[in-house]
Amino acid sequence: MATLGVNLMAVDPPDRYVECARLAEAAGFSHMFVADSSLHAHDLYPYLTLLALNTRRIRIGPLVVHPYTRHPAVNANALATVNEIAGGRVIANIGAGDRPVRELGHPVAKVGVVREAVAAIRRLLAGERVDFAGEAFRLEGAALRFGRPAMPLFVTASGPRMLELAGEVADGVFFLAGSDPRCVRFALDHVAAGARRAGRSPDALVRACCLYGALDDDLGRARQASRSIAAWFPQTAPAYAELVGVPPERVAAIRGAYAGGHFDEAQAALALVTDEMVDAFAMAGGPRRWVERMKALEELGVDLFVIFPMVEDRIGTIRRLAAEVLPHFERAR
């Protein structure tokens, strides 16, 4: 049975963020992640340290670090440090990045660069002294100088090639494919293809489905709160828009109107998003609607749902998820 985790941007004050973490842990969520959003939130690592110091059981980690904004070895060192503070509860995670990365003058990382970063981080965490000359970074006799408790390494992905890379090289995958079973099946099929190409069983990976949305009995209000993530898909992951039948002219219009450093700033594109798109790409509605859709995705092979509340009342959402959605899935103990 799948477990539930929470992913929050570090936009709340530290004490409020800690309150969210303690509530999630006490309620039985299995994971809590800090979204690494460059200049759009507080810095990742101080907030990840807050989680390490103020929780005892819940697994924690970034979602998601990037090969360019910090050198992969610096990320490895920071993650190993937090992992030591947390008693071995950290999940390392790396991905290609998105518009907040471009804001800093960096490109979205290519699949080959993410592959190199995964290899370098693995070797450093294994205690090796690493010499490496890759496309985007170098290491010369580099080694971590302190203890390295075991840490799983995940890849975050949406596109087919990055999903397959995750299947090849990672311990798990965080994938953002929306909530429509056709889209989630597409993502899982690509993860499985990568795993099989590397001689691995897809079941050896943790398959974590990232769900963005609003838990609200008022469907119209929930859809409105979730509309910005539905605009993100045609702009960043158009293969999913095609899968659910979004007309090419609407995809083109949204791509032309999309502007903003983070998906919640892409206000110009929201008027072009239909309710059907919101229903395909977000989780919007009351708890029954959430549970029915999540159960359908669980049957496809999802091991973990990572929920990003798209509302200001994050504590209220966590409480309601704990009371009305989490009982239908596995509660962490």
Secondary structure, DSSP 8 states (H G I E B T S, - for coil): --EEEEEEETTS-HHHHHHHHHHHHHHT-SEEEEE--GGGSS-HHHHHHHHHHH-SSSEEEES-B-TTTS-HHHHHHHHHHHHHHTTS-B-EEE----HHHHTTT-----HHHHHHHHHHHHHHHTT--EEEE-SS-EEEEE---S------EEEEE-SHHHHHHHHHH-SEEEE---S-HHHHHHHHHHHHHHHHHTT--GGGSEEEEEEEEEE-S-HHHHHHHHHHHHHHHHHH-HHHHHHTT--HHHHHHHHHH---SSGGG-GGGGGG--HHHHHHHSEEE-HHHHHHHHHHHHTTT--EEEEEE-SS-HHHHHHHHHHHTGGGSB---
